Amino acid sequence: MLATAALDLTLAEFNALPAHASYRLLADLLRRAPEAEAAYLPSPPTPCPFIEQIEHDLGVPPTR
């Protein structure tokens, strides 16, 4: 593990966030650990609308 980050929100608060909030958190995290080969995204069982975009933009495959 190279770096960690969390939004520290309740499920209701998390679900109210725009999708780009999680994307931005991950992008910031990967900038702090550019040698990362993957990113683990623990999340509630809701669709993550930017999974493919992460790999395309940041070059790191996300896993859930």
Backbone torsions as a table, in degrees:
resi	resn	phi	psi	omega
1	MET	NA	128.3	-177.0
2	LEU	-100.4	-33.0	-178.6
3	ALA	-162.8	155.5	176.1
4	THR	-135.6	158.8	175.6
5	ALA	-156.6	156.7	179.4
6	ALA	-148.9	151.1	175.7
7	LEU	-87.9	-22.0	177.2
8	ASP	52.5	58.3	-178.8
9	LEU	-126.0	157.7	171.0
10	THR	-72.0	166.0	179.1
11	LEU	-60.5	-40.9	179.1
12	ALA	-63.2	-42.5	178.4
13	GLU	-65.2	-42.5	179.2
14	PHE	-61.0	-45.8	-178.7
15	ASN	-65.7	-22.6	179.3
16	ALA	-82.5	-13.8	-179.4
17	LEU	-72.2	148.1	170.7
18	PRO	-69.9	152.5	-176.9
19	ALA	-57.3	-33.0	-176.2
20	HIS	-67.4	-15.8	178.6
21	ALA	-65.0	-45.7	178.0
22	SER	-68.9	-39.2	178.0
23	TYR	-60.1	-45.5	-179.2
24	ARG	-63.4	-40.8	178.0
25	LEU	-60.7	-45.3	179.7
26	LEU	-66.0	-41.9	179.2
27	ALA	-61.4	-43.0	177.7
28	ASP	-63.0	-41.8	179.7
29	LEU	-62.8	-43.1	-179.7
30	LEU	-70.0	-27.3	174.0
31	ARG	-68.0	-30.7	177.8
32	ARG	-77.9	-20.4	-179.1
33	ALA	-134.3	68.2	-175.0
34	PRO	-64.0	-16.8	179.1
35	GLU	-83.0	0.2	179.5
36	ALA	-61.4	139.9	179.8
37	GLU	-103.0	-12.8	179.2
38	ALA	-160.5	166.7	177.7
39	ALA	-135.0	127.7	178.4
40	TYR	-94.0	126.8	-178.7
41	LEU	-117.0	88.9	174.6
42	PRO	-71.1	132.2	-177.5
43	SER	-156.3	163.4	175.1
44	PRO	-65.1	166.4	-175.9
45	PRO	-76.8	48.6	175.4
46	THR	-108.7	152.6	179.0
47	PRO	-61.5	139.7	176.9
48	CYS	-102.2	107.3	-171.0
49	PRO	-72.2	-6.3	-174.0
50	PHE	-121.9	17.7	-178.0
51	ILE	-55.3	-52.0	-178.8
52	GLU	-67.0	-35.2	-178.8
53	GLN	-64.5	-35.3	178.7
54	ILE	-59.5	-51.0	-178.0
55	GLU	-63.7	-41.0	-179.7
56	HIS	-64.6	-49.7	-175.7
57	ASP	-75.1	-41.4	-170.3
58	LEU	-105.6	-10.5	176.7
59	GLY	73.1	20.0	-178.8
60	VAL	-128.5	125.8	178.9
61	PRO	-75.1	125.4	176.4
62	PRO	-83.7	149.0	175.0
63	THR	-126.5	151.1	179.2
64	ARG	-124.8	NA	NA
